Amino acid sequence: MPVITMTLGADQIDQKQKNEFISSVTQSAARITNIPEQSFIVFIEQLDPDNVGVGGLSLTKKRKLA
C-alpha cells in the first residue's frame, strides 16, 4: 500500500486542484512503479498558518508584518 503525502498551507489550493493532484500523482506513480492505481493512498495535509512558525513568528503574524 504505497502512500503519497503532500503538506501545504490551508489556503494554498482549492478542492478542484486537490482532486487534480490526487488523480495526477496516482496515475504517474502507478505508471512508474507498475503498482495498480487502486493500491495508492494520497494524503493532503493542510497546515493552519497559526500552527506554523518561521523565524520565531507564526505565519499568521509574519504575513501581517509583510
Sequence and secondary structure as in RCSB ss.txt:
>XXXX:A:sequence
MPVITMTLGADQIDQKQKNEFISSVTQSAARITNIPEQSFIVFIEQLDPDNVGVGGLSLTKKRKLA
>XXXX:A:secstr
  EEEEEEETTS  HHHHHHHHHHHHHHHHHHHT  GGG EEEEEEE GGG EETTEEHHHHHHH 
